[in-house]
């Protein structure tokens, strides 16, 4: 048995942040470029830019900012904090789901075992 889940944040029914945006921010952090991040994730620059800007608008804060040289992007302190908290929440939920799945397997085995005739 498997338990499936997916976590994301919404505001007024619109996505603010989830695993896709987490991967986008991680790729921006790795490549220091939204264009390179989008290419790495096999998405268009326009889609990446749109998701990033939508999240920033809904959160009311910047997630990326230009490097002082003007040739690269880097994550803001707020973006790093959001990533950290999202990862913590995802890990906590994953641990709970895993524990619950293990308990369900044990329950299933207990119920499937016929009582002994002693």
Rosetta blueprint (number, residue, H / E / L):
1 X L
2 X L
3 X L
4 X L
5 X L
6 X L
7 X L
8 X E
9 X E
10 X E
11 X E
12 X L
13 X L
14 X E
15 X E
16 X E
17 X E
18 X E
19 X H
20 X H
21 X H
22 X H
23 X H
24 X H
25 X H
26 X H
27 X H
28 X H
29 X H
30 X H
31 X H
32 X L
33 X L
34 X H
35 X H
36 X H
37 X H
38 X H
39 X H
40 X H
41 X L
42 X L
43 X L
44 X L
45 X H
46 X H
47 X H
48 X H
49 X H
50 X H
51 X H
52 X H
53 X H
54 X H
55 X H
56 X H
57 X H
58 X H
59 X H
60 X L
61 X L
62 X L
63 X L
64 X E
65 X E
66 X E
67 X L
68 X L
69 X L
70 X L
71 X L
72 X L
73 X E
74 X E
75 X E
76 X L
77 X H
78 X H
79 X H
80 X H
81 X H
82 X H
83 X H
84 X H
85 X H
86 X H
87 X H
88 X H
89 X H
90 X H
91 X H
92 X H
93 X H
94 X H
95 X H
96 X H
97 X H
98 X H
99 X H
100 X H
101 X H
102 X H
103 X H
104 X H
105 X H
106 X H
107 X H
108 X H
109 X H
110 X H
111 X H
112 X H
113 X L
114 X L
115 X L
116 X L
117 X L
118 X L
